[in-house]
Amino acid sequence: MPVPANMPANAFIGQASAPTDADLTSALGAAKAVWDEIIATLGAKHGVTISEWSCYSRKQGWSLRLKRGKRTIVWLAPCDGCIRVAFVLGDKAIAAARQSHLSSRVLHLIDRGEKYPEGTAIRLHLTGAEDLPAVMQLAAIKIAS
């Protein structure tokens, strides 16, 4: 998935190996606590316990794919001081999201999401915990659909 121009760049573009925890702490700053919370909560509440670092292109940087079994639930991309969170939602998940209590801003992102054969790409840019409920709700919707 190409990154839209209005999203911050990945902090690890050009890096040959996956970032370490120390690298993440340095790049994310205060957003590292949100990163850790996403991973811990998805694992505890939804059984999303598999994490895989991937770098499809050195020009794109590294992202962490969080999976439940073989199914990818969400991608986390570390940026300088923030996190880019990406979901690919199928038609059932999109319909469920529209029926949920997500904010109008998140619903707008869904409406404007890029369409791919596997679903609609939704990207959120997190700097703090204020969007954490939306991330958790989107993950729950994806898992249920």
C-alpha positions, 0 to 999 in steps of 0.5 A: 500500500503506498503511503498518501502524501499527507501521512508522515514518512516511516522512521526506518526508510532505508534501514537494512534490518528491522528496528529494535525496541531501542530504535522504536523508543527513539523514533516514536518518543511519547507515542511508544506507549501507544504502540505498546498499548495497541500490541498488548491490548490486541493480544489480550482482548482479541488473541492477536499474538503474532507479530512480523516485521516486514519491509516491502521496499527500503523506500517504504521502511519497516512495518509491524504486521499483527496477526491472529493465526494466519490473518493479518489484522493491522499494520503498524508503521513507526514514524518520527513521533507518531504511528501510522496504523493501517487496516484493510477492511472487506465489505462486511467490515466496512458495513459494520464500521458504518453501523458502529459508533466510530467518529465522523472523522474515522468514517470519512477515512473509510469513505475515502479509503483506497480500494484494493481487491482484498478490501479498502485500506484505512490509515490513521495517524496516531500521536497519542492515545486519543485515537486508541479506541477507534483502533481497537474498535476497527480491529474488533470489527475486522476480527468479527467479519 
